Amino acid sequence: MARIGNFIELARPGQWIKNGFVLLPLFFAQAMFDPIAFRGAVLATVAFCLAASSVYAFNDTRDAARDRLHPDKRTRPVARGDIAPASALAFSAILCILALILAATIDLRIAAVFVLYLVVQLAYSLGLKRIAWLDVSIVASGFALRIIVGGLAAMVPLTPWILLMGFVLALMLALGKRHGDLVHVSDASARGAARYSVTGIERVLAGLAGAILVAYVFYAISPEVMARHGNRALVLSTPWVVLGILRYIFLVFRRGAGGDPSRLVVRDPVLLSATVGWLATLAYILYH
């Protein structure tokens, strides 16, 4: 019989850091100390953690046979046999229902976005993930939906720049993960990136890195942002963005370290410093 710890592992709480995207609209709108906005954004983040874990559990059930051939994924609870596929599917369904109920209690529009997210992820799991470039676009779209949910939950307006940056950054991270698969997984049948090439991914990653930097600068100096904050101080956070993007590209290109972006951010001291420095700089600019 599967233990509670196995189900917690199946939920992949280590990946919940990605749901921090839900809090970005709240943070940038200087609404962190608005109790109503804060409550809505936090509840939406919890709901997205439940929804994402539901997707992880379903994917692990679908991919168990291939995961057993993967050097890292073979240790997942379904792949190693600690949780039966039927139990994993039931767990996925429960988390899905809880996520939708929680989303609906915040705002029915948020629940509608959750339904869209879950339907797209279902289509991804059932076959779309085998289509090169479409698969990473779907992954990136999930982060854009997180930002949209965050805006709705905190009741703050979204700028096109934050959506664009969120999507492009997520696309870059997804491609970095595919790059890691190509570099480190020798068994082609276990790869999630079998239809990609290292050279092709690296070229696109270089272009995306440049696009993020340009988009961030334009965001920082956009009239709407300047009108909201009264100055161009957000530009002062740009060096941290440059450091983080260049460090990530270095780690992916030179070390093939793009396999798990969530772990990479925490384990690499330079990338962690860039992230913390960026957040601290913005917090000072926006809230001092």
C-alpha positions in Angstrom: 0.0 0.0 0.0 1.3 3.4 -0.9 2.3 5.7 2.0 1.3 9.3 2.5 4.9 10.3 1.8 4.6 8.7 -1.7 1.6 10.8 -2.6 3.3 13.9 -1.3 6.3 13.0 -3.6 3.9 12.4 -6.4 2.5 15.9 -6.0 6.1 17.3 -6.5 5.9 20.2 -4.0 9.4 21.2 -5.1 7.9 22.3 -8.3 5.4 24.7 -6.6 8.0 27.5 -6.8 6.8 27.9 -10.4 3.4 29.0 -9.1 5.1 32.1 -7.8 4.2 33.5 -11.2 0.6 33.9 -9.8 1.9 36.5 -7.3 3.7 38.6 -9.9 0.8 40.9 -10.7 0.2 41.5 -7.0 3.8 42.3 -6.5 4.2 44.7 -9.4 1.0 46.4 -8.7 2.3 47.4 -5.3 -0.7 45.6 -3.7 1.2 43.3 -1.4 -0.2 45.1 1.7 -3.8 45.2 0.4 -5.4 42.4 2.5 -8.2 41.6 -0.1 -5.8 41.5 -3.0 -3.2 39.5 -1.0 -5.8 37.0 0.1 -7.1 36.4 -3.4 -3.6 36.0 -4.9 -2.5 33.6 -2.2 -5.6 31.4 -2.5 -5.1 31.4 -6.3 -1.5 30.3 -5.8 -2.6 27.4 -3.6 -5.3 26.4 -6.2 -2.6 26.4 -8.9 -0.4 24.2 -6.7 -3.2 21.7 -6.5 -3.9 21.9 -10.2 -0.3 21.5 -11.2 0.1 18.5 -8.9 -3.0 17.0 -10.4 -1.3 17.3 -13.8 2.0 15.9 -12.5 0.2 12.8 -11.1 -1.6 12.2 -14.3 1.5 12.6 -16.4 3.5 10.2 -14.2 0.8 7.6 -14.7 0.9 8.1 -18.5 4.7 8.1 -18.7 5.6 5.5 -16.1 7.0 3.0 -18.7 9.2 5.6 -20.3 10.2 7.2 -17.0 11.7 3.8 -15.9 14.3 4.3 -18.7 15.2 7.9 -17.6 18.1 8.3 -15.2 16.2 10.8 -13.0 12.5 10.1 -13.6 12.8 6.4 -12.8 12.8 7.3 -9.1 9.3 8.8 -9.3 6.8 6.9 -7.2 4.7 5.5 -10.0 7.7 4.5 -12.1 9.3 2.7 -9.2 6.1 0.9 -8.3 5.3 2.6 -4.9 2.0 3.9 -6.2 -0.4 2.0 -8.4 -1.5 3.8 -11.6 -5.1 3.6 -10.5 -4.3 5.2 -7.2 -2.3 8.0 -8.9 -5.2 8.7 -11.2 -7.6 8.9 -8.3 -5.2 11.3 -6.5 -5.0 13.4 -9.7 -8.8 13.6 -9.9 -9.1 14.6 -6.2 -6.5 17.4 -6.6 -8.2 18.6 -9.8 -11.6 18.9 -8.1 -10.2 20.7 -5.1 -8.3 23.1 -7.4 -11.5 24.0 -9.3 -13.6 24.4 -6.1 -11.0 26.7 -4.6 -10.7 28.7 -7.8 -14.5 29.1 -8.1 -14.7 30.4 -4.5 -12.3 33.2 -5.5 -13.9 34.2 -8.9 -15.7 32.2 -11.5 -13.5 33.8 -14.2 -10.5 32.3 -12.4 -12.3 28.9 -12.4 -12.7 29.3 -16.2 -9.0 29.9 -16.6 -8.3 26.8 -14.5 -10.6 24.7 -16.8 -8.7 26.0 -19.8 -5.3 25.2 -18.2 -6.4 21.7 -17.2 -7.9 20.9 -20.7 -4.7 22.1 -22.4 -2.6 20.1 -20.1 -4.7 17.0 -20.7 -4.3 17.4 -24.4 -0.5 17.9 -23.8 -0.3 14.6 -21.8 -2.4 12.6 -24.3 -0.2 13.5 -27.3 0.6 17.1 -28.0 3.8 16.8 -26.0 5.2 14.7 -28.8 5.1 17.6 -31.2 8.3 19.5 -31.2 8.0 23.3 -30.4 4.3 23.0 -29.8 5.1 21.1 -26.6 7.3 23.9 -25.1 4.8 26.5 -26.3 2.0 24.7 -24.3 4.3 24.6 -21.2 5.0 28.3 -21.6 1.3 29.1 -22.0 0.7 27.6 -18.6 2.8 30.3 -17.0 1.0 33.0 -18.9 -2.2 31.6 -17.5 -0.7 31.8 -14.0 -0.1 35.5 -14.5 -3.6 36.0 -15.8 -5.1 34.2 -12.8 -2.8 36.3 -10.5 -4.2 39.5 -12.0 -7.8 38.4 -11.7 -7.3 37.1 -8.1 -5.6 40.3 -6.9 -8.0 42.5 -9.0 -5.1 44.4 -10.6 -4.6 45.3 -14.3 -2.1 43.4 -16.4 0.3 45.0 -18.8 1.2 43.2 -22.1 4.8 43.4 -21.1 4.5 41.2 -18.0 2.5 38.6 -20.0 5.1 38.6 -22.8 8.0 38.3 -20.4 6.4 35.5 -18.4 5.7 33.6 -21.6 9.1 34.1 -23.1 10.9 33.3 -19.9 8.9 30.1 -19.4 9.6 29.1 -23.1 13.3 29.6 -22.4 13.2 27.4 -19.3 11.2 24.7 -21.1 13.7 24.6 -24.0 16.5 24.5 -21.4 14.9 21.4 -20.0 14.7 19.8 -23.5 18.4 20.7 -24.0 19.2 18.9 -20.7 17.4 15.8 -21.9 19.3 15.7 -25.2 22.7 16.1 -23.4 22.2 13.7 -20.4 19.7 11.0 -21.5 21.4 8.5 -23.7 18.3 6.3 -24.3 16.3 8.1 -27.1 13.1 6.4 -26.1 13.3 8.0 -22.6 13.9 11.5 -23.9 11.2 14.2 -23.9 13.1 16.0 -26.6 13.7 13.3 -29.2 12.5 15.6 -32.1 14.9 18.4 -31.2 18.5 19.1 -31.9 21.0 20.6 -29.5 22.1 23.2 -32.1 18.5 24.2 -32.9 17.6 24.6 -29.2 20.7 26.7 -28.5 20.0 29.1 -31.4 16.5 29.6 -30.2 17.6 30.0 -26.6 20.1 32.7 -27.5 17.3 34.6 -29.4 14.9 34.2 -26.4 17.5 35.5 -24.0 17.9 38.7 -26.0 14.1 39.0 -26.4 13.6 38.9 -22.6 16.3 41.5 -21.9 14.8 43.9 -24.5 11.2 43.3 -23.3 12.3 43.9 -19.7 13.9 47.2 -20.6 10.9 48.3 -22.6 8.7 47.3 -19.6 10.8 49.3 -17.2 10.6 52.5 -19.3 7.1 52.1 -20.7 4.9 55.2 -20.2 2.3 53.2 -18.3 4.9 51.9 -15.8 6.5 55.3 -15.4 3.1 56.9 -14.8 2.3 54.3 -12.1 5.7 54.6 -10.3 6.5 58.2 -11.1 10.1 57.5 -12.3 12.4 55.1 -14.2 13.7 53.4 -11.1 12.7 50.0 -12.3 15.6 50.2 -14.8 17.9 49.7 -11.8 16.7 46.1 -11.5 17.9 45.4 -15.1 21.5 44.3 -14.1 20.0 41.4 -12.1 17.9 40.3 -15.0 21.0 40.4 -17.3 23.0 38.4 -14.7 20.3 35.8 -14.3 19.7 35.3 -18.0 23.4 35.1 -18.9 24.1 32.7 -16.1 21.2 30.4 -17.1 22.4 30.4 -20.7 25.9 29.6 -19.6 24.8 26.7 -17.4 22.7 25.3 -20.2 25.2 25.7 -23.0 28.4 24.8 -21.1 27.1 22.3 -18.5 23.9 21.0 -19.9 22.2 22.0 -16.6 18.8 23.0 -17.8 17.1 19.7 -16.8 15.1 21.1 -13.8 14.9 24.9 -13.7 13.3 24.8 -10.2 16.2 23.0 -8.7 18.7 25.0 -10.7 17.5 28.3 -9.3 17.9 27.0 -5.7 21.2 25.2 -6.1 23.3 27.5 -8.3 24.6 30.4 -6.1 24.9 32.9 -8.9 21.4 32.2 -10.2 20.0 32.3 -6.7 21.8 35.6 -6.0 20.4 37.1 -9.2 16.9 36.1 -8.3 17.1 37.3 -4.7 18.8 40.5 -5.8 16.2 41.2 -8.4 13.3 40.7 -6.0 15.0 42.8 -3.3 15.7 45.6 -5.7 12.1 45.7 -6.9 10.8 45.4 -3.4 12.8 48.5 -2.4 11.8 50.5 -5.5 8.1 49.6 -5.4 7.5 49.6 -1.6 10.0 51.9 0.1 
